[in-house]
Amino acid sequence: MYTDRIEEYLETIQYLTSKNQAPAKNKDLAEELGLAPASVTEMLQKLSEEGLITYTPYRGVELTEMGVLQSNKIQRKHRILEKFFVEVLNMDREVASKEACILEHHISELILESICTFMNDSGMCKQPPSNSPIECPTSMEEYIPISDMDEGDEGTVVMVTLPHTVKGRLVSLGMTAGVQITVKRKQKQGSISILIRGTELALGNEIASKIFVSPGVSADHRQRSRGSHS
């Protein structure tokens, strides 16, 4: 419940700052959330301690970079869920939006990306030349393609953005969302050998670049190190 409340605050702060093009006032937050000003002040202090917001006396509250990232993440969940409810389950949009508001705080990344993959494969998401979904974008801050992993790196498959026929062959070999993989070796010609479900599987670089994983410790550390030097 505490996480739900934090996410509601972050979304509301982002909404108000975007709407007014200015820091969000405490009284506006209290009114938008239907809470007492004293309760809002108490929560803002906690959010500030966690590095999610900055507060300027007499001006108001703004999200930090970390706060913006977290708010964008929850809004993405809402958009994907609402789209799924409306276009796949044929739900009324208003009802779908309300249900998405509830589930967005609890759905796992694995299930979310599986929904994304399903809608992408069904042609519900427009695609740029890179073949990565627009409506259901893979968050490159959290996921990396297998082609970017090093020997010994481990990860969990979250999304496969390949044509249906190619993806079908990979699925028959065990390449499904949630499966653990380890990069065994990378060949000079570009192919990559991975261990998946106890079996070694060779992938071409083009195919490996379209399979995204949630990286393990070694890959995640390397990805962060790259970001700090970019």
C-alpha positions as CSV (number, residue, x, y, z in Angstrom):
1,M,0.0,0.0,0.0
2,Y,2.9,2.4,0.8
3,T,4.3,1.9,-2.7
4,D,0.9,2.5,-4.2
5,R,0.7,5.8,-2.4
6,I,4.2,6.9,-3.4
7,E,3.4,6.2,-7.1
8,E,0.1,8.2,-6.8
9,Y,2.0,11.2,-5.4
10,L,4.7,11.0,-8.1
11,E,2.1,10.8,-10.9
12,T,0.1,13.7,-9.4
13,I,3.1,15.9,-9.0
14,Q,4.1,15.2,-12.6
15,Y,0.6,15.9,-13.8
16,L,0.4,19.2,-11.9
17,T,3.8,20.5,-12.9
18,S,3.2,19.6,-16.5
19,K,-0.3,21.2,-16.5
20,N,0.8,24.4,-14.8
21,Q,4.4,24.6,-16.1
22,A,5.5,25.3,-12.5
23,P,6.2,23.4,-9.3
24,A,3.2,21.7,-7.7
25,K,1.8,23.5,-4.7
26,N,0.9,21.6,-1.5
27,K,-2.7,22.7,-1.5
28,D,-3.1,21.7,-5.1
29,L,-1.7,18.2,-4.3
30,A,-4.0,17.9,-1.3
31,E,-7.0,18.8,-3.4
32,E,-6.1,16.5,-6.3
33,L,-5.5,13.6,-4.0
34,G,-8.4,14.3,-1.7
35,L,-6.2,14.4,1.4
36,A,-5.6,16.8,4.3
37,P,-2.7,19.3,3.7
38,A,-0.9,18.0,6.8
39,S,-0.9,14.4,5.4
40,V,0.5,15.7,2.1
41,T,3.3,17.6,3.8
42,E,4.3,14.5,5.8
43,M,4.4,12.3,2.7
44,L,6.4,15.0,0.8
45,Q,9.0,15.0,3.5
46,K,9.4,11.2,3.0
47,L,9.6,11.5,-0.8
48,S,12.3,14.2,-0.4
49,E,14.3,11.9,1.9
50,E,14.1,9.2,-0.7
51,G,15.4,11.5,-3.4
52,L,12.3,11.5,-5.5
53,I,11.3,15.2,-5.1
54,T,12.8,18.6,-4.4
55,Y,10.9,21.2,-2.4
56,T,11.5,25.0,-2.7
57,P,9.9,27.1,-0.1
58,Y,7.2,29.4,-1.4
59,R,7.4,27.8,-4.9
60,G,6.4,24.1,-4.5
61,V,7.5,20.6,-5.3
62,E,9.2,19.1,-8.4
63,L,10.3,15.6,-9.3
64,T,13.9,14.8,-9.3
65,E,15.4,12.8,-12.2
66,M,14.8,9.6,-10.2
67,G,11.2,10.7,-9.5
68,V,10.5,11.4,-13.2
69,L,11.8,8.0,-14.2
70,Q,9.6,6.2,-11.6
71,S,6.6,8.2,-12.6
72,N,7.1,7.6,-16.3
73,K,7.5,3.9,-15.6
74,I,4.1,3.7,-13.8
75,Q,2.4,5.7,-16.5
76,R,3.8,3.4,-19.2
77,K,2.2,0.5,-17.2
78,H,-1.1,2.3,-17.2
79,R,-1.0,2.9,-21.0
80,I,-0.2,-0.7,-21.8
81,L,-2.8,-2.1,-19.5
82,E,-5.5,0.3,-20.8
83,K,-4.6,-0.5,-24.4
84,F,-4.8,-4.2,-23.7
85,F,-8.1,-4.0,-21.9
86,V,-9.7,-1.9,-24.7
87,E,-8.2,-3.5,-27.8
88,V,-7.9,-7.1,-26.7
89,L,-10.7,-7.5,-24.1
90,N,-13.0,-5.0,-25.7
91,M,-13.6,-3.2,-22.4
92,D,-15.1,0.3,-22.2
93,R,-12.3,2.8,-22.2
94,E,-13.4,4.5,-19.0
95,V,-13.7,1.2,-17.2
96,A,-10.4,0.1,-18.6
97,S,-8.7,3.2,-17.3
98,K,-10.0,2.6,-13.8
99,E,-8.9,-1.0,-13.8
100,A,-5.5,0.0,-15.1
101,C,-5.2,2.5,-12.2
102,I,-5.6,-0.4,-9.8
103,L,-3.4,-3.0,-11.5
104,E,-0.5,-0.6,-12.6
105,H,0.8,-0.7,-9.0
106,H,0.9,-4.5,-8.8
107,I,1.7,-6.0,-12.2
108,S,5.2,-7.5,-12.6
109,E,7.6,-6.4,-15.4
110,L,7.6,-10.0,-16.8
111,I,3.8,-10.0,-17.3
112,L,3.8,-6.4,-18.6
113,E,6.4,-7.2,-21.2
114,S,4.6,-10.4,-22.1
115,I,1.4,-8.3,-22.8
116,C,3.6,-6.0,-24.9
117,T,5.0,-8.8,-26.9
118,F,1.5,-10.2,-27.5
119,M,0.1,-6.9,-28.7
120,N,3.2,-6.3,-30.9
121,D,2.9,-9.8,-32.5
122,S,-0.8,-9.1,-33.1
123,G,0.0,-5.9,-35.0
124,M,-1.5,-3.6,-32.4
125,C,1.7,-1.6,-31.9
126,K,3.2,0.6,-34.7
127,Q,6.8,-0.2,-35.3
128,P,9.8,1.9,-36.5
129,P,12.5,0.4,-38.8
130,S,14.3,-1.0,-35.8
131,N,11.3,-3.4,-35.2
132,S,11.0,-2.2,-31.6
133,P,7.4,-1.4,-30.5
134,I,6.5,2.3,-30.0
135,E,3.4,1.9,-28.0
136,C,5.1,-0.8,-25.9
137,P,8.7,0.4,-25.8
138,T,11.4,-1.7,-24.2
139,S,13.0,0.4,-21.5
140,M,16.7,0.4,-22.5
141,E,17.6,1.6,-19.0
142,E,16.5,-1.7,-17.6
143,Y,16.8,-4.2,-20.5
144,I,19.5,-5.0,-23.0
145,P,19.7,-7.2,-26.1
146,I,21.6,-10.5,-25.8
147,S,24.0,-9.1,-28.5
148,D,25.2,-6.5,-26.0
149,M,26.0,-9.1,-23.3
150,D,29.5,-10.5,-22.6
151,E,30.6,-14.1,-22.0
152,G,29.5,-15.2,-18.6
153,D,26.7,-12.7,-18.4
154,E,23.3,-13.9,-17.2
155,G,19.8,-12.5,-17.6
156,T,16.0,-13.2,-17.8
157,V,14.3,-13.0,-21.2
158,V,11.5,-10.3,-21.1
159,M,10.8,-9.6,-24.8
160,V,11.4,-11.1,-28.2
161,T,10.9,-8.5,-31.1
162,L,11.2,-10.9,-34.0
163,P,8.8,-11.9,-36.8
164,H,6.3,-14.5,-35.8
165,T,7.8,-17.4,-37.7
166,V,11.3,-16.8,-36.3
167,K,9.9,-16.3,-32.8
168,G,7.9,-19.5,-33.1
169,R,11.1,-21.5,-33.8
170,L,12.8,-19.9,-30.8
171,V,9.8,-20.7,-28.6
172,S,10.0,-24.3,-29.6
173,L,13.6,-24.3,-28.4
174,G,12.5,-22.8,-25.0
175,M,13.0,-19.1,-25.7
176,T,10.1,-17.7,-23.7
177,A,9.6,-14.7,-21.4
178,G,10.9,-15.5,-17.9
179,V,13.5,-18.0,-18.9
180,Q,17.1,-17.6,-17.6
181,I,19.9,-17.5,-20.1
182,T,23.7,-17.3,-19.8
183,V,26.1,-16.2,-22.5
184,K,28.6,-19.1,-23.0
185,R,30.7,-17.6,-25.7
186,K,30.8,-14.9,-28.5
187,Q,32.3,-15.8,-31.8
188,K,34.3,-13.4,-33.9
189,Q,31.9,-13.7,-36.8
190,G,29.1,-12.3,-34.6
191,S,27.3,-15.4,-33.5
192,I,26.5,-15.9,-29.8
193,S,26.2,-19.2,-27.9
194,I,23.9,-19.2,-24.9
195,L,22.8,-21.7,-22.3
196,I,19.0,-21.9,-22.1
197,R,17.2,-24.6,-20.1
198,G,20.4,-26.6,-19.8
199,T,20.9,-26.6,-23.6
200,E,23.4,-24.7,-25.7
201,L,21.8,-22.6,-28.4
202,A,23.6,-20.6,-31.1
203,L,22.2,-17.2,-32.2
204,G,23.1,-15.0,-35.1
205,N,23.9,-11.4,-34.0
206,E,20.8,-10.0,-35.8
207,I,18.5,-12.3,-33.9
208,A,20.3,-11.8,-30.6
209,S,19.9,-8.0,-31.0
210,K,16.1,-8.5,-31.0
211,I,15.9,-10.6,-27.8
212,F,15.8,-8.4,-24.7
213,V,16.7,-9.5,-21.2
214,S,16.7,-8.1,-17.7
215,P,20.4,-8.4,-17.0
216,G,22.1,-10.1,-14.1
217,V,24.7,-8.5,-11.8
218,S,27.6,-8.6,-14.2
219,A,25.7,-7.3,-17.3
220,D,23.9,-4.7,-15.2
221,H,27.2,-3.4,-13.8
222,R,28.7,-3.1,-17.2
223,Q,25.7,-1.3,-18.6
224,R,25.8,1.2,-15.8
225,S,29.5,1.7,-16.3
226,R,28.9,2.5,-20.0
227,G,26.3,5.0,-19.0
228,S,28.6,6.8,-16.6
229,H,31.2,7.3,-19.4
230,S,28.8,8.4,-22.1
